[in-house]
Amino acid sequence: MPSEPLVADHVLEFPGGYTRTTGPVIGRFLTELRDGRIVGVRTAAGRVLVPPLEYDPDSGDAVTGEYVEVGPAGTVTAWTWVETPLEQHPLDRPFAWALIRLDGADTALVHAVDAGNAKALEAGTRVRPVWSTNRRGHITDISYFAPEVTKIVSPVKAAYKITASRSLTHFLEGVKRGVFVGCRCANCHKVYVPYRLSCPECGIAITDEVELPDTGTITTFAINNLPDPRAPEVPFVSAYILLDGADVPMIALVGGVPAHQVRQGMRVRAEWVPEAERTLSMSNIRWFTPTGEPDAEL
Ligand SMILES: [Zn+2]
């Protein structure tokens, strides 16, 4: 008959700890750590071993006894991410075990790197030690290594006032009445909206004013996933809308339709805020919303 495997929990422990002597080379390394320095030892071949060893692993020859201060910064050469730290790990949050080649060393040291998340780390990441406040001559005198500061986030906010030009004021006065005021060039006959005083193509003054309907066609659009104070929510759609009778499109929000249904050629109409709430601004137009007409040819 099937039976459950027998399982017993064991703990291997040397009460009071296991004491060993360090020898002169490791002892020097640990003594320097206690004093906040990291040293390596030079081999007869001229390489600097960190952590130091009594014998050159390449040749088996005794090292020279010349100690060289290295780091404290270094470069991660390889690493593995620990998502769930164990009780005896140096950090209680996800971290990396990394091979770190300290500046001036020819070999790499294994230590913990507190990088925040695995994506913040790669071979070549520059790191610096974070020292323990209670150093006693042990590898844990370095609490962990942390990536060097390579970027900062500076808040950017500029508040400024724009004084509307005469032509823009005229256009906004129209918007307050619920009308799009444009103009027609007497030379090229192009109709511009918003209203302007000269033709950008012909360079001549425009005197012919036209009122345009509040319907048009989406010529191009963007789905925006970053919040914007002018938009009610994300994602929102901003679009170039060619008002009927105009020759240049105007930029505006599109609403009242799921973002993924917005398309080029879609027919739209301005949705105006109630007359009592209108000001001299584009916010009089809540957004453009689909009319339901068949799409226009562009
Ligand atoms: Zn013109």
Residues whose N, C-alpha, C, O or C-beta is under 5 A from the ligand:
A	BS01	ZN	C185 N187 C188 H189 C199 E201 C202
